[in-house]
Amino acid sequence: MTKQLTRFIKHAALALSYALVILAGVMFCAPKYDKRNNLKDRLNAIERENEEIQQKIHDTRRKQERIQNDPDYLDKEVREILGEVGPYVLVVNFLEPAPQ
């Protein structure tokens, strides 16, 4: 073999080795990259859900404060729960019997 052919074979073997190392790295990292993306999407969904829950907590605390400090608001809330339209007035709904 000539010197040039031997040199070419060494360079080709080195290039093939690099290619195999890169391919192995890609094959090893690709599933981890997908898993990372899935976890990132899940984290974003949980953060959005957390924001919604935090808003509900804020609204509930605000409503609780109003109920504790505003008698008119408390009266209105109680009337809504009991189905009254005004103080000492009760709404009565008459249901028709089901057809037989």
Secondary structure as UniProt FT lines:
FT   HELIX           3..69
FT   HELIX           71..82
FT   TURN            87..88
//
